Amino acid sequence: MSRRRSREEYERTLAFRFFRWLSGSKDPYLGRVEMKPQEEWREEESVQLDHLHDHQMLRDRIYDTEHNRKIIFFYKLYKLSAVVFCIGLASLLLYTVSYLPKTGAANRPANNEVPARYIEKGLQETGAVNIVTGMILDYRAFDTFGESNVLFVATVTVLILLHAKRNSKGEEEQENDRIFEPKNDAILQAGARILVPVIILFGIYIVLNGHLSPGGGFSGGAVIGAGLILYLNAFGFRKTEKLFTEKVYKWVSFSALTTYCLAKSYSFFTGANHLESHIPLGTPGHILSSGLILILNICVGMVVACTMYTFYVMFRKGDF
C-alpha cells in the first residue's frame, strides 16, 4: 500500500509544476527574466500640433458646407427631388380621385350589394337590432378580433418599454405612490365614491346592450376604463392594486381574446362549411339574443377597459 504524500512533497514533484504551468496559475518567466518597466510613451508637442493642424485642415476641406461644391450640389439636388416627389405624389392622388364616382352615383361602393345585405338581412342573420354591432361582431368579427389584438400588443409593448426599474431585491425604487399623484383630496374622494360605481355600471350597461342599442364593447369598455382611472386618481395605487394588478390584466385580456377567438372560429368554420352551428339567435330585442354577439361584446369590453387603464398607469407610474 502506497504512502500518501504530504502537500509539501507534492509541490516539489514534476507533475505539480507541469499542471500548474498548464493551468496558467504561475508564470514560469516571472522572477527569472530581467524585466524593465516600460515608460509611458509621449509624443513631442510639435508633432502633436502638426497632427491637430492636419486633422483640422482635413475637416475644413471635407465638411465645409459653405464652399464644398459636392455638398452644395447634394443639398440642391435633395431639395429639388423633394419638390418633384411631392408634386408627383399630389398629381397621382388627384388623378386617382378624378376617377371616383360622383356623390350619389349608382356605381359608388356605398351602393353595392354589401351594405344592402347588412341593412336588409342583418337582423335576420345576426339577430342584432343594432345593425352596426351585427356588422362588426358578426360579418366582420375577425376584423374586430384583429383590432382587439392590436390593443393587447400595444399594451404589452408599453409594458416592456416603460417598465419601472427595480433594485436588486426586486422591489420598486419608488415605494411611495403619492409621488405620482396629488395628496389626498376629500372632495375628489367623496365624488369618486358616488361616481365610480355609476360610471362602471353604465359601462357594463353599454356593453350588454350593444346589440340592442348604440354602444358595444369598445364604447362600454372605454367608459369602464374611465371609471377605473377616476378611482385611481382619487384613492391611489395601493388601494387600486388590491382589485386590479398586472396579473389580473394579463389573465383578463388572455381569457377575453381566447374566448373571442374560439367562439368565432367555431362559428366561421360551421358557416364556411354549410354546417348548422346550433347557436340560437334568440328573439330580437331581448337581452339574451343575437347569438354570440353578446359574448363577443363582453370580451371586447374587457380588453378595451384593461387597455385604457394599463396605458394610463404605465405612462404615469411606469408599472402596476
Stockholm file with secondary structure:
# STOCKHOLM 1.0

chainA/1-320         MSRRRSREEYERTLAFRFFRWLSGSKDPYLGRVEMKPQEEWREEESVQLDHLHDHQMLRDRIYDTEHNRKIIFFYKLYKLSAVVFCIGLASLLLYTVSYLPKTGAANRPANNEVPARYIEKGLQETGAVNIVTGMILDYRAFDTFGESNVLFVATVTVLILLHAKRNSKGEEEQENDRIFEPKNDAILQAGARILVPVIILFGIYIVLNGHLSPGGGFSGGAVIGAGLILYLNAFGFRKTEKLFTEKVYKWVSFSALTTYCLAKSYSFFTGANHLESHIPLGTPGHILSSGLILILNICVGMVVACTMYTFYVMFRKGDF
#=GR chainA/1-320 SS CCCCCCHHHHHTSHHHHHHHHHHTSSCTTTTTSCCCCCCCCCCCHHHHHHHHHHHHHHHHHHHCTTTCHHHHHHHHHHHHHHHHHHHHHHHHHHHHHTTSCCTTCTTSGGGSHHHHHHHHHHHHHHCCSSHHHHIIIIITHHHHHHHHHHHHHHHHHHHHHTCCCBCTTSCBSCCCGGGGSCSCCHHHHHHHHHHHHHHHHHHHHHHHTTTTSSCCHHHHHHHHHHHHHHHHHHHHHHHHTTTCCHHHHHHHHHHHHHHHHHHHHHHHHHHHTTCCCCCCCCCTTSSSCSTTHHHHHHHHHHHHHHHHHHHHHHHHTSCC
#=GC SS_cons         CCCCCCHHHHHTSHHHHHHHHHHTSSCTTTTTSCCCCCCCCCCCHHHHHHHHHHHHHHHHHHHCTTTCHHHHHHHHHHHHHHHHHHHHHHHHHHHHHTTSCCTTCTTSGGGSHHHHHHHHHHHHHHCCSSHHHHIIIIITHHHHHHHHHHHHHHHHHHHHHTCCCBCTTSCBSCCCGGGGSCSCCHHHHHHHHHHHHHHHHHHHHHHHTTTTSSCCHHHHHHHHHHHHHHHHHHHHHHHHTTTCCHHHHHHHHHHHHHHHHHHHHHHHHHHHTTCCCCCCCCCTTSSSCSTTHHHHHHHHHHHHHHHHHHHHHHHHTSCC
//
